[in-house]
Structure formats: C-alpha cells, structure tokens
Amino acid sequence: MNDYAHPEVLVDPRWVAEHLSDPRVRVVEAHFDPAPYESGHIPGAVFWNTVGTVLTPDWQVNFDKESVEELCGRSGIGNDTTVVACSEHNAVAPWLFWFLKSVGHADVRVLDGGRKKWIADGHALTTELPAVTPASYAAPEPDPGLRALLGHVRSAVGNEQQVLLDVRTSEEYRGEIFLLKPPRGSERAGHIPGSIHLHYEDALNADDTFKSADELTALYTRHGVTADKETITYCAIGMRSAHTWFVLTQLLGYPAVRSFDASWNLWGRLPDTPVEA
C-alpha cells in the first residue's frame, strides 16, 4: 500500500467489510459524542466516547491499567483481538492506534479514510447495536517510548538534535487560539520556541486517506522533519499529535518519534514554560 514502512497497519473499507463476521476482529468507532454512532455505524462496531474512556474529563489520556482492562473487556476485545480504529474525525483513529500501542496492545489497524471513506465506497451503516460478549483482558506492560513527558519536551527546546513539531492550526500556533477559543485568564497561547509548524491534515488527501509515502517524505523533509533526528509532536490535547506520530512512525518508518500527549493543554497552563507567539 503506497510503499509505506508498515502497510499492514492501514486497512481499507473492503478489508473491513470482509472481516465483519470475523470473531478475531473488533471495529471500534470513537467519537466525541454518541450522535454519529447512533445515527448509523459500521455493522458490529462498538462505540467509545473519546471523553470518559481514553480521555479523562480534564482532557488527559487515561493510562490506568484497570481502566484499560475494563474498557477492552466490555468491548469484547481480548489480548489477541485485532482492533480496527475508526472515526468521523480524521485525527481520532490514529490517536486510538497510538493509545492502544502505548498500553501494549499487539494488533491495531486504522481504517484509512474513516467513516467518510466507508460511506463513499458504498458500504452500509446500521443503527442496530452489536451483541458483544465481554472478554478477559490483561493489560500488558505499556510502551513508554511512544510518549514525550514534560521534562523530555523541556530538554528538547533549543536542542539541534531534536525536532519539536507543532501540528495545530496556524491560529493556534500564532497564539490567537487556546484550545478552542482565545486565551483567558492565566492561559498562555502560542507555540514552543523553535518548533516547526506543519498542520497534521497536510498528510491527508481530500477524502481523508493518507497521501503516498513519496508525498509524505517530500512534505516532512521540506519542513526539516527527517528521520535522523528525534521528533516530538504536539497539539492541544494529543490527538492531532498522535496522528502525525502515526504518519512518521508507521507510514514512513521514522525510528525516534514521541507524542507529547499532554500537549498545549498542559504546556500553556504552566507559568514557567517558554512560549512564543
């Protein structure tokens, strides 16, 4: 598939359609609220509300071992289940991939183009809720190498061997927006000094599928994001950041990439972090 480093992590709608009855495969539709799922979802897919499952109410990723086991178990996901991540938002499925890989799940795929591509290719949605048999899930040891913590990001500022990659909108990068609105009170908007700006959606085609490996390599190289340096991605709450992490590690094979999942939700609230606008 387009000469990606790890083509197996992407599946197309046809592959998903052919595996809808496969008990070893579980499609997870993740959305910010139940409305998209309730209006029609991929047959057999389970729903994860991004806030309250993977995200806590304060927009932090929930890595708690018991929470992961409960979430996967009630979704019919065992340790050997192939999980296919899907969403109507183009950043969510790669973020879900990053999360599940971070907590040690072995086999995760992303539906290339998400629900948008599923519908465009003529596949049906259903409002029928799936009958899910709970599974026993034992959360493996997490992989800390996929995350950048605050101290790691601080040490990267001014380090020529590390790239800080801001994948938010231009308005957020310039300091006009803090998360979804202009900054208020003690909120500090802008970007980490020295960071490169490249919007995450630049990696996508108009139908939300990923661009070819050649196109992606040219895009990131042109902006100074190369495989010989460690890259730390960040955004507002870690979703778009994880999307770019997915592109760099899974599609291009970059060996040293971390997603700063706390992102601006943490950096912009601290009084002593360096900020440029």
N, C-alpha and C positions, 0 to 999 in steps of 0.2 A: 504494500500500500504506500505509494509515493516515496519509496526508499527511506522510510522512517527507521530510526535506530531500533525501535521496539514496536513494529507494526501490529503485534498481537494485542496491544492494549486498546486499540480502536476497533469497534465493530460497527457495521452499517445496519440500516433497518432490515435488510434482507436476512442478515445473520440472526438478528434478534427474533424476527418472525419465525425463523426455522427452529428456534430454541424455546419457544413459548411453553411447550409442554415438557421441557427437559427439567426433571426434578433437581438437577445439579446446578441450575441457573436461576438466579433471582434478580429480577429487574427492580431497581429502587428509583422511584420518582421523587426527587427532592424539590420542594418549592417553599416560598416564603409564607404561604398561607394555603389552606386546603382547597381553595376555589378551582385552580387549574385541574387538580386531580379529580375533584368531584364532578367537574364538567365533562370529563372523559379522559381516560388514561390508557396506557398500553395494557392489554389484557394480561392479568396475572401480576401486574406490578404492585408493589406495596408503596405506601406514602410515608415519607419522612418530612416533617416540618423542620426546616433548617434551624429555626429558633425553638429550643426546647428539646432538641435531640442532639445534634452536633454542636450547636451554639447555645451557650447559656444566655439568659436574658440581658446580660451586660455585653453581649457580642464577643465573648471569649470562647475559644474552642474547648469543648468538654472532653478531656482525655482520661477521665476517671474510668478505671478498669471495670468496675461493676456496672457502670452506666453503659459502657460499650457492650458488655456481655448481655445485658438486658435488652438493649436496642436490637442487636443482631439476633438474639434468640427469639424474641417475639416476632421478628420479621421472617422467620424461617430460614435464617442464614446459619449454616454450620461452618466449621473451620475449613472445610473443603468445598464450600459453595463458590461458584463463580458469580460475582456480583457485577451487574451491569448498571452503571450510574447514568441517570437521565434527568433532564430538567427542561423547563421552558426558558430559563435564564442561561445564557451561554457560558457563564463562568462557574455555575454550580456543580456540574458533573465532574469536571477536572478537579475541583476543590474536594469533592467527595472522594474521588480517587486518592488524592493526596492524604486526606484524613484516614481512610481505611489502610493505606500503606503505612502511615505513621504509627497506627496502632497495631501493625503487624499482620494484617490480613493478606493472604497469599495471592489470590486471584481476583483482580478487579479490572473491569473494562469500562470504557466510556463510549456511549452511543454517539458517534460522530454526527454533528448537526442537531442532536437532541430531538425533542418532540417536533420541532419545526420541520426537520428532515423526515421524520417518521410520517407526518401528515402529508408533506409534499410528495412523498413517494407512494401515496395512495393506501397506506395501511390504516386500519380501523382503530378507533378508540372505543372504550366501553365505560359504562358507569357502574358495572357490576363489581362488587367488592370481592377480592380473591379469598378463597378459603385457605388460610395459612396455618400449617401445622408448626407449632413452636419447635425450635431446635435447641440443642445444647451447644453453647458457645463458650469456649475457654479463650479469653483474650491472650494472645501471645505477647512476648516482650515487645514494647514499642521500639521504633527506629528513631533515635534522637537526631540522626544525621540529616533528616528531612526538614528540620525546624531551625530557624535562627532565633535565639533568645535575645533579650535586650542587651546584655553585655557583649554578645557577639556583634550586634549591629553597631554599638558604640565604638567598638575597636576597629570596625571597618571604615569609619569616617576618616578620610584622608589617606587611606591605605591603597597604594597603587596596584597592589596585587589582588584587590577585591573590588567588585563592581556592585554598587547599590543601584538597583533598578526599580524606579517608580513607575507603576503600570496604571496609575489612576488617570482621570481626565486632566486636560490642560488647566481647567478651572481649579481643580484641587491642588495641582502642582504649583500653581501661581499663588495659592493662598486665599482664593476667593471663596472656597467652599471647605467646610469642616464636616466630614462625613456627608450628610445630605443637605446641609444648609450653611449659610455664612457663620463664621465662628462667633460664639457668645461667651461672655464672662472670661474665664481663665483658659478657654480653648485656644490653642495656638495652631494656626493654619500655615501651610507652606510645604516645603519638602526638606528632606535630609540633605545637608550641604554636600555637594559633589555628586549627587545622584543623577543618573541618566533618566530621562523621561521617554517612555515608549508605551503608548496605550496598549493594553492587553488585546483589544479587539483587532489590532493591526495584524495579528496572526491568523485571522479568520477570513474566509470567503463570505460573500453576501448571504449565502444560505446557512451560515454558522458552522460549516465544515472547516476543517483546518487546511491551510494552504500547504502546498507541496514542501518537501524537505529542502529543495533548492531555493524556493522562495523564502522560506523561513531563515535559512542560513544567511542568505543575502541581506535580509531585513535586520537581523540581530548583529551581524558583522558590521554593517554600515553604521550602526549606532554604538559600536565599540563593545558589544557584549559577545565575548569569544570564549571558547572552551578552555583556554589556557589559564583563566583566572576564575577564582571562586565568585559566584554571583549570588547576591542576596536580593530577593524580590520582596516588594512590599506594596500595600494599597491602603485601604481603610480598615477592613476587618479581616483580611486574609483570603477572601475568595478569589478576587482577581489576581492576587499574588500567586495563589496556588495554580491558577490557570496557566500563568506564564512559567511557573516551575514545571508543570506538566509538559509544556511545549519544549522547554530546554532539555529536560532530563529524558523524557520518554520518546519524543519525536526526533530530537537532534542528538541525544546521547551525551550531553554535557556531563562531565563527571562530578562536578562540585557546585551544586546549586542548593540553596536553602530558602524556604519561605518564612518570612517574618510574619507569623500568623497574627500576632497582636497588632501589628502594623500601626497606622496612624491613630487608631482608637486608643492606643497606649502612648505612643511617642508624643502625640500632640496634646496630651493631658498632663504630661510631666513638666515641672517647672524648669528643669535644668538640661533638657535635651537640646542640642543645637538645631535650629530651624532657620531656613532661608525662605524668602518669599519673593 
